Amino acid sequence: MAAGKGEAPLSRVLTIAFLPTFIYSIGQGSIVPVIPAVASSLGADVAFAGFIAGSLLIGQAVGNLPAASVVRKLGEQKAMMIAALATIIGASISFFATSTWMLLAGITIQGLMTATFALARQSFLSTYVPLKYRARAMSSLGGVFRSGMFVGPFLAAWLISMTGDPQVNFLAFITCSFLIFLVLLVLPDIEKYAKPNARLSMAKEEKPGKEPMWRTFTRRRNVLLTLGVGAGSMMMVRSARQVVLPLWGYAIGMDAGLVAVVIGIGGAIDFALFFTSGWIMDKFGRGASAVPAMAGMGLGFLVLAFLFGVPHVDLWFIVITCWLALSNGIGSGIVMTLGADLADQQDPAPFLGVWRTITDSSGALVPFIVSGLAAVASLPVTAAVFGVIGFGGCFLFGRYIPKYVPKPPMTGPIELGGE
């Protein structure tokens, strides 16, 4: 470590991570609702339009490993700048797209760059936020992302009302990405003058120095095949909420607008708990958040499986939606926090790349799983399967968090000026 480097002020660290995240998520939130409509206007059928929309998640899932190499070579702040510039290219291709394949290429690039941007900001917080604040920082990062994704669709609706063209929303993503580049260009590069915080990782399996990414996987396979699978199961159950609940609402005959309102109320409950989740993790340990969250979501899906056709099914749907939101909110930020805890001390990017590949791929598989199960079985069976997955993840977290992630040091009020 270079001599003369001091600890970075926490306020500056959070600004560099949170402000670009908020701007980026607004831009992304403005395009997600319109991708199927744009694809259809270019001639895609329903199936291909869905595939184009899903290519954003596919690009994000496959982009994590190369993103880790970019972050490792360039550093976190520079990697976010490169991701912002490349997002402009992808969004521009989508804006000027005259065919479905051109649109697909642009959306895929945006997915790949989302992986780079997300991994860089997580690695940045892992490196420069003190361990005793880590969970609150990570859960707050998730809250900032969700707030941007909440604003984005309203921006999309306004732009469509002004222009009548959903494709113009890609200009919003271009503008947001350009603003991110300017913000990161103006803000000081912390990596040049600040040292990483001491005792960055709580992982019990540590090895200093850099190593090839494949070796990181083989060396940490015990963690990845236990807590990694647990984190993947959490992402599957979380994604299932977004897919199964709307289908369930429509299947029981609820009005589409009412379904949207109910899910929106659940989203508000979920969002309101992000800082509470971080405080629980910092105060009582990661398992105090992860285990109840997974148990609650597993129970919610299992109960939902037996509610199809019962009296007052619409009221039960509202109750279960709010219960799942409450359970998920308790676990807000846990996947990112565990990734940061388990990443290697001096070189977090390779482990985080593998970790995020597992979690993002798990979430991306859910629409295909739901479609397959609903086709060959039924929607209640689909809900039951995700309930079982939830309890499986609960077991993995309860069994292996104490083994690999010790309880964090005593927490306290956040000191934005550093220590």
C-alpha positions as CSV (number, residue, x, y, z in Angstrom):
1,M,0.0,0.0,0.0
2,A,1.4,3.4,-0.9
3,A,2.6,5.5,2.0
4,G,0.6,8.6,3.0
5,K,-2.8,7.2,2.2
6,G,-5.5,7.8,4.8
7,E,-9.0,6.5,5.2
8,A,-11.6,7.9,2.8
9,P,-14.4,9.9,4.4
10,L,-17.5,7.8,4.5
11,S,-19.6,10.6,3.1
12,R,-17.5,10.7,-0.1
13,V,-17.5,7.0,-0.5
14,L,-21.3,6.8,-0.2
15,T,-21.7,9.8,-2.7
16,I,-19.5,8.0,-5.3
17,A,-21.6,4.8,-4.9
18,F,-25.1,6.1,-4.3
19,L,-25.4,9.1,-6.7
20,P,-24.4,7.3,-9.8
21,T,-26.5,4.3,-8.8
22,F,-29.6,6.5,-8.4
23,I,-29.1,8.1,-11.8
24,Y,-28.4,4.8,-13.5
25,S,-31.4,3.1,-12.0
26,I,-33.7,6.0,-13.2
27,G,-32.4,5.5,-16.7
28,Q,-32.8,1.7,-16.5
29,G,-36.2,2.0,-15.0
30,S,-37.3,4.2,-17.9
31,I,-36.5,1.5,-20.5
32,V,-37.6,-1.7,-18.8
33,P,-41.4,-1.1,-19.2
34,V,-41.1,-0.2,-22.8
35,I,-38.8,-2.8,-24.3
36,P,-41.6,-5.2,-25.2
37,A,-43.6,-2.4,-26.8
38,V,-40.6,-1.2,-28.8
39,A,-39.9,-4.8,-29.9
40,S,-43.5,-5.3,-31.0
41,S,-43.4,-2.0,-33.0
42,L,-40.4,-3.4,-34.9
43,G,-42.2,-6.6,-35.8
44,A,-41.4,-9.0,-33.0
45,D,-44.1,-11.5,-32.0
46,V,-45.0,-11.9,-28.3
47,A,-42.5,-14.7,-27.7
48,F,-39.6,-12.8,-29.3
49,A,-40.5,-9.5,-27.6
50,G,-40.3,-11.3,-24.3
51,F,-36.9,-12.8,-25.2
52,I,-35.6,-9.3,-26.2
53,A,-36.9,-7.9,-22.8
54,G,-35.2,-10.9,-21.0
55,S,-31.9,-10.2,-22.8
56,L,-31.3,-7.4,-20.3
57,L,-31.2,-10.0,-17.5
58,I,-29.3,-12.5,-19.6
59,G,-26.6,-9.9,-20.5
60,Q,-26.4,-9.0,-16.8
61,A,-26.0,-12.7,-15.8
62,V,-23.3,-13.5,-18.4
63,G,-21.5,-10.2,-18.0
64,N,-20.4,-10.6,-14.4
65,L,-17.2,-12.7,-15.0
66,P,-15.8,-10.3,-17.7
67,A,-16.9,-7.4,-15.5
68,A,-14.8,-8.7,-12.7
69,S,-11.7,-8.6,-14.9
70,V,-12.5,-5.0,-16.0
71,V,-12.9,-3.9,-12.3
72,R,-9.7,-5.7,-11.3
73,K,-7.6,-4.1,-14.1
74,L,-9.1,-0.5,-14.1
75,G,-10.4,-0.1,-10.5
76,E,-14.0,0.4,-9.4
77,Q,-14.4,4.1,-10.2
78,K,-12.9,3.9,-13.7
79,A,-15.0,0.7,-14.4
80,M,-18.2,2.6,-13.6
81,M,-17.2,5.3,-16.0
82,I,-16.4,2.8,-18.8
83,A,-19.8,1.1,-18.1
84,A,-21.6,4.4,-18.4
85,L,-19.9,5.2,-21.8
86,A,-20.7,1.7,-23.1
87,T,-24.3,2.0,-21.9
88,I,-24.6,5.1,-24.1
89,I,-23.5,3.0,-27.1
90,G,-26.0,0.2,-26.3
91,A,-28.9,2.7,-25.6
92,S,-28.0,4.5,-28.8
93,I,-28.2,1.3,-30.8
94,S,-31.6,0.7,-29.3
95,F,-32.8,4.2,-29.9
96,F,-31.9,4.1,-33.6
97,A,-32.9,0.4,-34.0
98,T,-34.8,-0.4,-37.2
99,S,-35.0,-4.1,-36.7
100,T,-35.6,-6.5,-33.8
101,W,-32.1,-7.9,-34.1
102,M,-30.6,-4.4,-33.8
103,L,-32.7,-3.8,-30.7
104,L,-31.6,-7.1,-29.3
105,A,-28.0,-6.2,-29.7
106,G,-28.5,-2.8,-28.0
107,I,-30.4,-4.3,-25.0
108,T,-27.8,-7.1,-24.6
109,I,-25.0,-4.4,-24.4
110,Q,-27.0,-2.6,-21.8
111,G,-27.3,-5.8,-19.8
112,L,-23.6,-6.4,-20.0
113,M,-22.8,-2.9,-18.8
114,T,-25.3,-3.1,-16.0
115,A,-23.3,-6.1,-14.7
116,T,-20.1,-4.1,-14.9
117,F,-21.6,-1.1,-13.2
118,A,-23.3,-3.1,-10.4
119,L,-20.2,-5.2,-9.7
120,A,-17.9,-2.1,-9.6
121,R,-20.1,-0.2,-7.1
122,Q,-20.4,-3.3,-4.9
123,S,-16.7,-3.9,-5.0
124,F,-16.2,-0.2,-4.2
125,L,-18.3,-0.3,-1.1
126,S,-16.8,-3.6,0.0
127,T,-13.3,-2.0,-0.2
128,Y,-13.9,1.4,1.4
129,V,-16.9,1.2,3.8
130,P,-15.8,0.1,7.4
131,L,-17.0,-3.4,8.3
132,K,-19.2,-2.2,11.1
133,Y,-21.3,-0.1,8.7
134,R,-21.2,-2.6,5.7
135,A,-24.6,-4.1,5.9
136,R,-26.3,-0.7,6.3
137,A,-24.3,0.6,3.3
138,M,-25.2,-2.4,1.2
139,S,-28.9,-2.4,2.1
140,S,-29.0,1.4,1.5
141,L,-27.4,0.8,-1.9
142,G,-30.3,-1.5,-2.7
143,G,-32.7,1.1,-1.4
144,V,-31.2,3.8,-3.7
145,F,-31.5,1.4,-6.7
146,R,-35.1,0.6,-5.9
147,S,-35.9,4.3,-5.6
148,G,-34.5,5.0,-9.0
149,M,-36.3,2.1,-10.5
150,F,-39.5,3.5,-9.0
151,V,-38.9,7.0,-10.5
152,G,-37.9,5.6,-13.9
153,P,-41.3,4.2,-15.1
154,F,-43.0,7.6,-14.3
155,L,-40.3,9.3,-16.4
156,A,-41.1,6.8,-19.2
157,A,-44.8,7.5,-18.9
158,W,-44.2,11.2,-19.2
159,L,-41.9,10.9,-22.2
160,I,-44.4,8.7,-24.0
161,S,-47.2,11.1,-23.3
162,M,-45.1,13.9,-24.7
163,T,-43.8,12.1,-27.8
164,G,-46.1,9.1,-28.4
165,D,-43.0,7.0,-29.1
166,P,-41.8,4.5,-26.5
167,Q,-38.4,4.2,-28.2
168,V,-37.6,7.8,-27.1
169,N,-37.1,6.4,-23.6
170,F,-33.7,5.2,-24.6
171,L,-32.7,8.9,-24.8
172,A,-33.4,9.0,-21.1
173,F,-30.9,6.2,-20.4
174,I,-28.4,7.9,-22.7
175,T,-28.8,11.2,-20.7
176,C,-28.5,9.4,-17.3
177,S,-25.4,7.5,-18.4
178,F,-23.7,10.7,-19.6
179,L,-24.6,12.4,-16.3
180,I,-23.0,9.5,-14.4
181,F,-19.8,9.8,-16.5
182,L,-19.6,13.6,-15.7
183,V,-20.3,13.0,-12.0
184,L,-17.5,10.3,-11.7
185,L,-15.2,12.5,-13.8
186,V,-15.7,15.4,-11.3
187,L,-15.5,13.5,-8.1
188,P,-12.0,12.6,-6.8
189,D,-10.6,9.2,-7.5
190,I,-10.6,7.7,-4.0
191,E,-8.4,4.8,-5.1
192,K,-5.5,7.2,-5.7
193,Y,-5.4,8.8,-2.3
194,A,-7.2,6.6,0.2
195,K,-6.4,3.2,1.6
196,P,-8.9,0.4,1.9
197,N,-10.3,-0.2,5.3
198,A,-8.5,-2.6,7.6
199,R,-10.1,-6.1,8.0
200,L,-12.2,-5.8,5.0
201,S,-13.4,-9.4,4.8
202,M,-15.1,-11.6,7.4
203,A,-14.4,-14.7,5.3
204,K,-12.5,-17.4,7.1
205,E,-10.9,-18.6,3.9
206,E,-8.5,-15.9,2.9
207,K,-5.5,-15.8,0.6
208,P,-3.6,-12.6,0.0
209,G,-2.6,-11.5,-3.5
210,K,-4.2,-11.8,-6.9
211,E,-5.0,-15.1,-8.6
212,P,-6.8,-16.3,-11.8
213,M,-10.6,-16.1,-11.6
214,W,-11.0,-19.9,-12.1
215,R,-8.7,-20.5,-9.2
216,T,-10.9,-18.2,-7.1
217,F,-13.8,-20.5,-7.9
218,T,-12.0,-23.7,-7.1
219,R,-10.5,-22.3,-3.9
220,R,-13.8,-20.9,-2.7
221,R,-16.1,-23.7,-4.0
222,N,-17.2,-24.8,-0.6
223,V,-18.6,-21.3,0.1
224,L,-20.1,-20.9,-3.4
225,L,-21.8,-24.3,-3.3
226,T,-23.4,-23.5,0.1
227,L,-23.9,-19.8,0.7
228,G,-23.7,-19.1,-3.0
229,V,-26.6,-21.6,-3.7
230,G,-28.5,-20.1,-0.7
231,A,-28.1,-16.6,-2.2
232,G,-29.2,-17.9,-5.6
233,S,-32.3,-19.4,-4.0
234,M,-33.1,-16.0,-2.5
235,M,-32.8,-14.3,-5.8
236,M,-35.1,-17.0,-7.3
237,V,-37.8,-16.5,-4.7
238,R,-37.5,-12.7,-5.0
239,S,-37.9,-12.9,-8.8
240,A,-40.8,-15.3,-8.4
241,R,-42.6,-12.5,-6.5
242,Q,-42.4,-10.3,-9.5
243,V,-43.6,-13.0,-11.9
244,V,-46.0,-15.3,-9.9
245,L,-48.0,-12.6,-8.0
246,P,-49.2,-10.7,-11.1
247,L,-50.1,-14.0,-12.8
248,W,-52.0,-15.1,-9.6
249,G,-53.9,-11.8,-9.4
250,Y,-55.1,-12.1,-13.0
251,A,-55.9,-15.9,-12.6
252,I,-58.2,-15.2,-9.7
253,G,-60.1,-12.5,-11.7
254,M,-58.8,-9.3,-10.1
255,D,-58.8,-6.2,-12.2
256,A,-55.4,-5.4,-13.7
257,G,-55.3,-2.0,-12.1
258,L,-56.1,-3.4,-8.7
259,V,-53.3,-6.0,-9.1
260,A,-50.9,-3.2,-9.9
261,V,-52.0,-1.3,-6.8
262,V,-51.6,-4.3,-4.5
263,I,-48.2,-5.1,-5.9
264,G,-47.3,-1.4,-5.5
265,I,-48.3,-1.4,-1.9
266,G,-46.1,-4.5,-1.4
267,G,-43.2,-2.6,-3.1
268,A,-43.7,0.3,-0.7
269,I,-43.5,-2.1,2.3
270,D,-40.4,-3.7,0.9
271,F,-38.7,-0.3,0.2
272,A,-39.5,1.0,3.7
273,L,-37.5,-1.7,5.4
274,F,-34.1,-1.5,3.6
275,F,-32.3,0.5,6.3
276,T,-33.9,-1.6,9.1
277,S,-32.5,-4.7,7.4
278,G,-29.0,-3.3,7.3
279,W,-29.2,-2.3,11.0
280,I,-30.3,-5.8,11.9
281,M,-27.4,-7.3,10.0
282,D,-24.9,-5.0,11.6
283,K,-26.3,-5.4,15.1
284,F,-27.2,-9.1,15.3
285,G,-25.3,-10.7,12.4
286,R,-26.2,-11.7,8.8
287,G,-28.2,-14.7,9.8
288,A,-30.7,-12.6,11.8
289,S,-31.8,-11.1,8.5
290,A,-31.3,-13.9,6.0
291,V,-33.0,-16.8,7.9
292,P,-36.2,-15.0,8.8
293,A,-36.5,-13.5,5.3
294,M,-36.2,-16.8,3.5
295,A,-38.4,-18.6,6.0
296,G,-41.1,-15.9,5.6
297,M,-41.0,-16.0,1.8
298,G,-41.0,-19.8,1.7
299,L,-44.0,-19.9,4.1
300,G,-45.8,-17.2,2.0
301,F,-45.5,-19.1,-1.2
302,L,-46.5,-22.4,0.4
303,V,-49.6,-20.8,1.9
304,L,-50.4,-19.2,-1.4
305,A,-50.3,-22.6,-3.1
306,F,-53.4,-23.6,-1.0
307,L,-55.4,-20.5,-1.5
308,F,-56.5,-20.8,-5.1
309,G,-60.3,-21.0,-5.1
310,V,-60.9,-20.4,-1.4
311,P,-63.5,-17.8,-0.3
312,H,-62.3,-14.2,-0.3
313,V,-59.3,-15.2,-2.4
314,D,-58.7,-11.6,-3.4
315,L,-58.3,-10.6,0.3
316,W,-55.9,-13.5,0.8
317,F,-53.9,-12.4,-2.2
318,I,-53.5,-8.9,-0.6
319,V,-52.4,-10.4,2.7
320,I,-49.9,-12.8,1.1
321,T,-48.5,-10.0,-1.2
322,C,-47.9,-7.8,1.9
323,W,-46.4,-10.8,3.9
324,L,-43.9,-11.6,1.1
325,A,-43.0,-7.9,0.8
326,L,-42.4,-7.8,4.6
327,S,-40.3,-10.9,4.5
328,N,-38.2,-9.7,1.5
329,G,-37.7,-6.3,3.1
330,I,-36.2,-7.9,6.2
331,G,-33.6,-9.4,3.9
332,S,-32.9,-6.3,1.9
333,G,-29.2,-6.1,1.0
334,I,-28.3,-9.5,2.4
335,V,-27.0,-10.9,-0.9
336,M,-24.7,-8.0,-1.6
337,T,-23.6,-7.9,2.1
338,L,-22.7,-11.6,2.1
339,G,-20.8,-11.2,-1.2
340,A,-18.8,-8.4,0.4
341,D,-18.2,-10.3,3.6
342,L,-17.0,-13.4,1.7
343,A,-14.9,-11.7,-0.9
344,D,-11.1,-11.8,-0.6
345,Q,-9.5,-9.0,1.3
346,Q,-7.2,-7.5,-1.2
347,D,-8.9,-8.5,-4.5
348,P,-12.7,-8.7,-4.1
349,A,-13.7,-8.4,-7.8
350,P,-13.1,-12.1,-8.9
351,F,-15.1,-13.6,-6.1
352,L,-17.9,-11.0,-6.5
353,G,-17.9,-11.8,-10.2
354,V,-18.6,-15.5,-9.6
355,W,-21.0,-14.6,-6.7
356,R,-23.0,-12.3,-8.9
357,T,-23.0,-14.8,-11.8
358,I,-24.7,-17.3,-9.5
359,T,-27.2,-14.8,-8.1
360,D,-28.1,-13.0,-11.3
361,S,-28.4,-16.3,-13.3
362,S,-30.7,-17.7,-10.7
363,G,-33.0,-14.7,-10.9
364,A,-32.9,-14.7,-14.7
365,L,-34.1,-18.4,-14.8
366,V,-37.3,-17.7,-12.9
367,P,-39.5,-16.6,-15.8
368,F,-38.6,-19.8,-17.7
369,I,-39.3,-21.9,-14.6
370,V,-42.6,-20.3,-14.0
371,S,-43.7,-20.7,-17.7
372,G,-42.7,-24.4,-17.7
373,L,-44.3,-25.3,-14.4
374,A,-47.5,-23.4,-15.2
375,A,-47.7,-25.2,-18.5
376,V,-47.1,-28.8,-17.3
377,A,-48.7,-28.4,-13.8
378,S,-50.5,-25.4,-12.4
379,L,-50.0,-22.0,-10.8
380,P,-50.5,-23.4,-7.3
381,V,-47.8,-26.1,-7.9
382,T,-45.5,-23.3,-9.2
383,A,-46.0,-21.4,-5.9
384,A,-45.4,-24.5,-3.9
385,V,-42.1,-25.1,-5.7
386,F,-40.9,-21.7,-4.8
387,G,-42.0,-22.2,-1.3
388,V,-39.8,-25.3,-1.1
389,I,-36.9,-23.3,-2.6
390,G,-37.4,-20.7,0.0
391,F,-37.1,-23.1,2.9
392,G,-34.1,-24.7,1.2
393,G,-32.3,-21.4,1.1
394,C,-33.3,-20.8,4.8
395,F,-31.6,-24.1,5.7
396,L,-28.4,-23.2,3.8
397,F,-28.3,-19.7,5.4
398,G,-28.9,-21.1,8.9
399,R,-26.4,-23.8,8.5
400,Y,-23.5,-22.0,6.8
401,I,-23.6,-18.3,7.7
402,P,-22.3,-19.1,11.2
403,K,-19.6,-21.3,9.6
404,Y,-18.3,-18.8,7.1
405,V,-19.4,-15.4,8.3
406,P,-18.7,-14.5,11.9
407,K,-20.9,-12.0,13.7
408,P,-19.7,-8.4,12.8
409,P,-18.0,-6.1,15.3
410,M,-20.1,-4.0,17.5
411,T,-22.0,-1.5,15.5
412,G,-22.7,2.2,16.2
413,P,-24.0,5.4,14.6
414,I,-22.7,6.0,11.2
415,E,-19.9,8.6,11.2
416,L,-19.8,10.1,7.7
417,G,-16.5,11.8,8.2
418,G,-14.7,8.6,8.7
419,E,-12.9,7.3,11.8
